[in-house]
């Protein structure tokens, strides 16, 4: 397989990447055949995966606009993935030209592309780090340059926590990040779940098995388990709901049934 110029030498392009599969679902071009093959197998079990990812991105943009409307000008996006149209910095800086954004990902392709996209944008930066090690994120030079933790921050954990297994203590990581944030900060979160998927768990489980096979387990948590991530936050109306139902721009009834898979919510620290 020929390595394209945009692929860092450090990555193994023979192994599927969750970030590049996500890019494929969204119609992006920064993925390899190995990613497309794994994504197609997952879609074979769960045909609505691209619709779910589109709903996820649409919610993220609405939540960023909401945060900006609340006067928040600092954004920390962990598990940010490969940049696509309508990224956090584009939405936030359109609302507040002085908004500052830090992207965090542990995928070298996502980091390399974020650096390329952000070149010349002094109000945004990228950190190569892992959600499971919050202090590596909080103490990074880009965080110190761009984010004042004494002021409210919008923390985005969008489509990332379902890739953190319970044994890696995702609840502890989210709590550690919460403790670092000023009062009035927001948690913006989406998470996969069997609840809402218009298929039987057995059929949808085939897609979960694909992620298990590529050694990136997809943890399908219940609504109650997802709600635990908001401990210490006051939920913003309408609470923890299907993605199209969170402050929609258009009638939710017009959405594809698959868009209602999983949950989304925003919480505010007291």
N, C-alpha and C positions, 0 to 999 in steps of 0.2 A: 504494500500500500504506500503510495507516494504521500509524503508529508507536506501539506500546504504551508505557505509562508506564514500564515497566521497561527499555526499550531506550535506552542513552545516545545523545545527539544526535550524538556523534562517529562512530558506526558507519554503514556503508553497508548497509542492510537488504535491498538488492537482490542482494547477493553472498553465496553460501553460506559458512558458517563451520564449520570442523572441530569446534569446541567445541559448537556448537549441533546439528550432526549427531549427535555423540556423545550429547548430551542426548536427542535424538529416539530413538536406538537403545535408550536406557535407559528410555524411556517418560516422559520429562520434558515439561514444557510451555513451556520457554523456548527456542523455536525458531520460525522463520518458514516459510512455504510454500516459499520458495526452498531452505531447508535440507532440508525434508522431501522435496522433489522430487529433490534430489541424492542423499539417503540412499536413497530408494526405487530409484533407478537403480542404485546400488551393490548394494543387496540383490537386485536382479534378477539380477546376476551371482553374488553370494555370499550366498545366502539365510540363512546362519547368522550374519551380522554381529551382530544383537542378542545371540545366544547368546555370541559371542566377547566382546562388551563386558561382558556379565553375569559371565562367568568372570573377566575382567580385574578387575572391581570386587571380586568375592569373594576373589580372591588378595590384592588390596591390603589388604582388611580383615584377612585372616589374617596377613599380614606385619606389619601395624601391631601386632596383638595379640602376635605373636612378639617384636617389638622391645620392647614394653612389658614382657613377661615377662622380657626380658634386662636390665631396669632402665633402658632408655633413655626419657627423658622429653622429648626435643627432636626435632621432626620438621620437615623442610624438603621440601615437596611442590612440585616444579617441573613446570609443565604441568598444573596441578590441575583446570582446566576449570570448568564450571558446577556449583555445589554440588548434590549429590543426597543422598538418605538414606544414612546410614552413612559420612559423610565422615571424613577422617583425624582431625579434632579430636574428633568424637563418639566414635570408637573409642578414641583415645589418652586422652582425658580421662575416659572411663568406667573405664579401667584405672588411670590416675593423675590424680586431679583437678587436680593442679598441672602437668600436661603442657603444653608450649608448642609451638605449630604456626605455621609461616609457609607460606602458599600463594603460589605465583608463577605468573602467566600473562600473556601479552601480548594476549589477547583482551579488549577493553573490557567485553563483556557478562559474561564470567567474573569479571573483577575487580569490576565493579559488584555482581554478585550475591553474591560472596564477602563484600564489605564489608557488604552488608545482612544476610546470615546471621550474620556475626560480631559485629554491633553488640551491645555489652554484654559481650562475651567478652574479658576482658583478657589471656587466655592465648593468643590467636590473632590473626593479622593477615594482610594480603594485600599483595603487592608486584606492581606492574605492570612486568614485565621479561621478558627473553628468555633462554632457556637458552644461546643462542649467545654471550652476554655475561655470563659468570659474575661478573665484578667488580661489575657493576651490581646483581646480587642480593646478593652478600656484603657490599657497603658500604651497603646500603639502611638507612634508619632503623628499619624494622620488624625487620630481622635484628639490628641492634645492640640493640634493645629486648628482643627475645624469646629470641635464641639465643646461648649461650655456646659459641663454637667451641673453647674449651679442654676442653669436655666432649663425650662421644659424642653424635652426631646420627644419626638415621635419615634418609637422603637418598632421597626417592622420585622416580624417573624412570619413571613408569607410563604406558605408551602415548604417549610423547612423542618418543623418539629416532627412531622410524621416520618422523617428519616433519622430520628434520634431514638434509639432503643431505650427502654426503661432502665436497663442496667447501666446506661450512661447518664442517668439522672437528669433528664430534660427539665423536670420541675425545679430542681436545684439551680440549674443554669439560668432559667427564666427569673427565679427569685433573686439570684445574685445580680443580674442586670437591673431588676426593678430597684434594688436597694441603692444602686448607683445613680438613679435618676432623681431629678428635682420634682417637687410637688407640681401637679399640673401636667406631667408628662403623659403620653399616650402609648398604649400597647396595641399594635395593629397585627392581627393574627388570622391565618387561615390554616385549616387542618383537614386532611382526608379522613373519611369515615365511611363505613358501609351504609350508614343512615342517609337516606335520600337518593341513593343510587337506584335507578329504575330497572334493576336486575337482581336476581337472587345473590346472596353473599357467596354461594358456591361458584356461580359464573364469574362474578367480579373478582373472586379470589384467584382466578387464573392469572389476572394481571398482576396481582400482588406476588404471585409465585415467580413471575418474570423478574421482578425486582430482587427477589430473594436469590434467584439464580445468578444475577450479576453482582451479588454481594453488596447490595444497597437496599436492605430490607425496608419495606413500606409498612409502617405501623398504623393500622386502621383503628383509631381510638373512638370510643363512644362520646356522645355529647357531654356526658357528665365528666368523663376523663379530660376532655378538651377544656371544659369550663374551669378545671382546677388550675390551668395556666394563668387565669385571671385573678387568682388569690392576691389580695392587696390592691386591687383595682376596683373602681366603681364602673360598672358597665354603662356604656353610652347606648342610648336607644337606637335601634330596637333590640339590643342585646345580642346574644349568640344565635345566629340564624343562618339559613342557607345563603350563599353568596349573593344571588340576585335580589334577596329581600333586604339587604343592608343599604338603606338610603338610596334606592334605585333612581336612575335617570329616566328610565322607561318602565312601562308596566311589566312586572315580573311574569305575568301570565303569558307574555310574548316570548319568553326565553325557552330555549331547548330544555327538555326534561333533565338531561344530564347535568346542566348547569347547577342544579339544586343538590348535587352530591357534596357531602362534607359541610363544614361550618366556617363562618367568618364572624369576627367581632372586633370591637374596639373598647378598650378600657382606659380609665383615667386615674392616675394616682391622686390621693387626697393631699 
